Amino acid sequence: GQQVMQIPQYQHVQEGEDFTTYCNSSTTLSNIQWYKQRPGGHPVFLIQLVKSGEVKKQKRLTFQFGEAKKNSSLHITATQTTDVGTYFCAGRLTAGGTSYGKLTFGQGTILTVHP
Amino acid sequence: DTEVTQTPKHLVMGMTNKKSLKCEQHMGHRAMYWYKQKAKKPPELMFVYSYEKLSINESVPSRFSPECPNSSLLNLHLHALQPEDSALYLCASSRYRADTQYFGPGTRLTVL
């Protein structure tokens, strides 16, 4: 079945350092979503990437979708303590069928920011 | 407004109890989802409803029984659960099956 691998599993940074998490799919994706889950919270939608090679920015966050639509990354510039949490990518298959619309989540990257 | 509400926030139940989780959205979304999430793990899809019909059942044990009474409501009926079923149960909704999913705050379930 479809798999989405996400690395690293954990990342500890000092406040002000940059952070990147990477996702790689075994199959071509229709689109990829990114979510942030604060400790004790629920996944909060950040962004959706649809086009090959797409790059989107949200303040200090930069999201990229690979040319082959099989990989994606989230980069945070100058981390702050408010960035703490788990970042999940979630890919959606191109094909239809019974799994139409289903999201496959990566394992998540747990980000800790030391002040 | 991208709000999905879930009740209760916390639930403790014994293995012989019957309880229900409730999820509600008023965004006009026609797809609704139940996920199970264990600590430090990603959400794991359980069920998908599309236009109030069950579209996906990810081989979930029959002790979990979903119900979609109308387009705004989604229930998850629980019966004879096991301690390993303790987890955060998340509801999500989207305009349609292939669209962005928005999650509710979840119900933290403990089975004793």
Interface residues (C-beta under 8 A of the other chain):
Chain A: S30 Q33 Y35 G41 H42 P43 V44 F45 Q48 T86 F88 A90 R92 T98 S99 Y100 G101 K102 L103 F105 G106 Q107 G108 I110
Chain B: T2 A31 K40 K41 P42 P43 E44 L45 V48 S50 S55 I56 L88 L90 S94 Y96 R97 A98 D99 T100 Q101 Y102 F103 G104 P105 G106
